[in-house]
Amino acid sequence: MRKIPPVPLFCALICVSCAPPPPSSGFDYYLLNLSWAPEFCYSKPDNPECSGHFGFIVHGLWPQYSRGGYPENCGERAGPSNPARMLDIMPDLHLIQHEWATHGTCTGLAADDYFALIRRVFQSVKIPHEFVAPAHQLSVSPEEVKQDFERANPGLTDGDIAVSCGRGSYLVAVEICYSKDGRPTQCGGDIRDCNRPVIRVPKVE
């Protein structure tokens, strides 16, 4: 008879009872993606997250492999019992459901525990005051963005953070890597910074 793997300690710490993780949950770390809403909303103004005055919002908490790549779509499992509870940090019900189906199902956690983890990790991050609600567009280097996050969060190092940019060198997201027990950790080799010398950060409208 095949032995059922033990429930990970991390799972036991954040939920009262957890089912054994699916085989695909053997990932190495999490990637928290903090999307810069003003840039996203430039091309999708009718999206629900664009109805508020948001700066950084949680796009997702994604299981990752240290060697590169990630698991996804790990089977149909019951979603969160009350998705609306997450709208203050993930202001789009479709995004919440998508993140559970695509990424959350690969963590070995029940849906409510997965989203509780997202909230806990997000709340552990102090957003630098420059990026809370800038009233005008900023022009900074990716390295300066990382340094601002490191000053605001002394536990972070350069290797724990990545800054991504898109069209016209605009800020898309700041990504922070976490171990399974919720501590900042070194990102895998496939997580890289924007290679532009200067990026633009649209103001919060």
C-alpha positions as CSV (number, residue, x, y, z in Angstrom):
1,M,0.0,0.0,0.0
2,R,1.4,3.4,-0.9
3,K,2.2,5.5,2.1
4,I,0.5,8.9,2.4
5,P,3.0,11.7,2.9
6,P,2.8,13.5,6.3
7,V,1.1,16.9,6.4
8,P,3.8,19.6,6.2
9,L,4.5,21.4,9.4
10,F,3.7,24.7,7.7
11,C,0.2,23.5,6.9
12,A,-0.3,22.3,10.4
13,L,0.7,25.7,11.8
14,I,-1.9,27.7,9.8
15,C,-4.9,25.5,9.7
16,V,-6.7,23.2,12.2
17,S,-7.0,20.3,9.8
18,C,-5.4,19.9,6.4
19,A,-5.8,17.1,3.8
20,P,-2.5,15.5,2.7
21,P,-1.1,17.6,-0.2
22,P,-1.5,16.5,-3.8
23,P,1.7,15.2,-5.4
24,S,2.1,18.4,-7.3
25,S,2.4,20.5,-4.1
26,G,6.1,19.5,-3.8
27,F,7.2,23.1,-4.6
28,D,10.1,25.0,-2.9
29,Y,8.9,28.5,-2.1
30,Y,6.2,31.1,-2.7
31,L,6.3,34.2,-4.9
32,L,4.1,37.1,-3.7
33,N,3.2,39.2,-6.7
34,L,2.2,42.8,-5.8
35,S,0.7,44.4,-8.9
36,W,0.9,48.1,-9.4
37,A,-2.8,48.8,-10.1
38,P,-2.4,52.2,-11.9
39,E,-0.3,50.5,-14.6
40,F,-2.7,47.6,-15.0
41,C,-5.7,50.0,-15.2
42,Y,-4.2,52.0,-18.0
43,S,-5.2,49.3,-20.5
44,K,-8.1,47.8,-18.5
45,P,-10.0,50.7,-16.9
46,D,-13.2,48.8,-16.6
47,N,-11.7,46.0,-14.5
48,P,-13.2,45.9,-10.9
49,E,-9.8,46.7,-9.3
50,C,-9.8,50.0,-11.2
51,S,-12.9,51.3,-9.4
52,G,-10.9,52.2,-6.3
53,H,-7.8,54.2,-5.6
54,F,-5.4,51.3,-5.3
55,G,-1.6,51.3,-5.5
56,F,-0.2,47.8,-4.9
57,I,-2.7,45.0,-4.8
58,V,-2.1,41.3,-4.4
59,H,-2.1,39.6,-7.8
60,G,-1.2,36.2,-6.3
61,L,0.9,34.0,-4.0
62,W,2.4,31.4,-6.4
63,P,4.2,28.1,-5.6
64,Q,7.6,28.0,-7.3
65,Y,10.3,25.5,-8.0
66,S,13.9,26.6,-7.1
67,R,15.1,25.1,-10.4
68,G,12.6,27.3,-12.3
69,G,9.0,27.0,-13.3
70,Y,6.0,26.3,-11.1
71,P,3.0,23.9,-10.7
72,E,-0.4,25.0,-11.8
73,N,-4.0,23.8,-12.2
74,C,-3.6,20.9,-9.8
75,G,-7.1,19.7,-9.9
76,E,-10.6,20.8,-8.9
77,R,-11.0,21.6,-5.2
78,A,-13.5,23.6,-3.3
79,G,-12.9,27.3,-3.5
80,P,-13.0,29.9,-0.7
81,S,-16.2,30.0,1.4
82,N,-16.4,33.8,1.2
83,P,-14.3,35.2,-1.6
84,A,-15.6,38.8,-0.9
85,R,-13.5,38.8,2.3
86,M,-10.4,39.3,0.1
87,L,-11.6,42.2,-2.0
88,D,-9.7,44.8,0.1
89,I,-6.4,43.4,-1.1
90,M,-7.5,41.5,-4.2
91,P,-10.2,43.7,-5.6
92,D,-11.6,41.4,-8.3
93,L,-13.7,38.3,-7.6
94,H,-12.6,36.8,-10.9
95,L,-9.0,37.2,-10.0
96,I,-9.6,35.5,-6.6
97,Q,-11.2,32.5,-8.2
98,H,-8.5,32.3,-10.9
99,E,-5.7,32.4,-8.3
100,W,-7.2,29.6,-6.4
101,A,-7.8,27.4,-9.4
102,T,-4.4,28.0,-11.0
103,H,-2.1,28.3,-8.1
104,G,-3.9,27.7,-4.8
105,T,-4.8,24.1,-5.7
106,C,-1.1,23.3,-5.9
107,T,-0.2,24.3,-2.4
108,G,-1.8,21.4,-0.4
109,L,-3.9,23.9,1.6
110,A,-7.6,24.2,1.8
111,A,-8.9,27.4,0.0
112,D,-9.7,29.4,3.2
113,D,-6.3,28.6,4.6
114,Y,-4.6,29.6,1.3
115,F,-6.2,33.0,1.3
116,A,-5.6,33.4,5.0
117,L,-1.9,32.8,4.2
118,I,-2.0,35.4,1.4
119,R,-3.4,38.0,3.8
120,R,-0.8,37.2,6.5
121,V,2.1,37.4,4.0
122,F,0.7,40.6,2.5
123,Q,0.2,42.3,5.9
124,S,3.8,41.4,6.8
125,V,5.0,43.7,4.0
126,K,5.3,47.4,4.8
127,I,4.8,49.4,1.6
128,P,7.4,52.2,1.4
129,H,5.7,55.6,1.9
130,E,6.8,56.7,-1.6
131,F,4.5,54.0,-3.1
132,V,1.5,54.2,-0.8
133,A,-0.4,56.8,-2.9
134,P,1.9,58.9,-5.1
135,A,0.1,62.0,-6.4
136,H,2.4,62.3,-9.4
137,Q,4.4,59.9,-11.6
138,L,7.7,58.7,-10.2
139,S,10.8,57.9,-12.2
140,V,13.2,55.5,-10.4
141,S,15.6,52.7,-11.1
142,P,14.6,49.1,-10.3
143,E,17.4,49.0,-7.8
144,E,16.0,52.1,-6.0
145,V,12.6,50.4,-5.7
146,K,14.2,47.4,-4.1
147,Q,16.2,49.6,-1.7
148,D,13.0,51.4,-0.7
149,F,11.4,48.0,0.1
150,E,14.5,46.9,2.0
151,R,14.6,50.0,4.1
152,A,10.9,49.7,5.0
153,N,11.3,45.9,5.6
154,P,14.7,45.2,7.2
155,G,14.3,41.4,6.8
156,L,14.4,41.7,3.0
157,T,17.5,41.4,0.9
158,D,18.1,42.1,-2.8
159,G,17.8,38.4,-3.6
160,D,14.4,38.2,-2.1
161,I,12.8,40.8,-4.3
162,A,12.3,41.3,-8.0
163,V,10.9,44.3,-9.9
164,S,9.1,43.8,-13.1
165,C,8.3,46.4,-15.8
166,G,6.3,46.4,-19.0
167,R,5.3,48.7,-21.9
168,G,7.3,51.9,-22.0
169,S,9.4,50.9,-18.9
170,Y,6.4,51.3,-16.6
171,L,6.3,49.5,-13.2
172,V,4.2,46.3,-13.4
173,A,4.8,44.6,-10.1
174,V,7.1,44.0,-7.1
175,E,7.6,40.3,-6.3
176,I,8.8,39.0,-3.0
177,C,9.8,35.4,-2.3
178,Y,8.8,33.5,0.8
179,S,9.6,30.2,2.3
180,K,6.8,27.8,3.1
181,D,6.8,29.0,6.7
182,G,6.3,32.6,5.6
183,R,9.8,34.1,5.9
184,P,11.5,36.0,3.1
185,T,13.8,33.8,1.1
186,Q,16.1,33.9,-2.0
187,C,14.1,33.8,-5.2
188,G,14.8,31.1,-7.8
189,G,17.1,31.8,-10.7
190,D,14.3,32.4,-13.2
191,I,12.9,35.3,-11.2
192,R,14.7,38.4,-12.6
193,D,14.5,42.2,-12.4
194,C,13.5,44.6,-15.1
195,N,16.6,45.4,-17.0
196,R,15.7,49.1,-17.7
197,P,17.9,51.7,-16.1
198,V,14.8,53.8,-15.1
199,I,11.2,52.8,-14.8
200,R,8.1,55.0,-14.5
201,V,5.6,54.6,-11.7
202,P,2.1,56.0,-12.6
203,K,0.4,58.0,-9.9
204,V,-2.6,56.7,-8.0
205,E,-5.7,58.2,-9.4
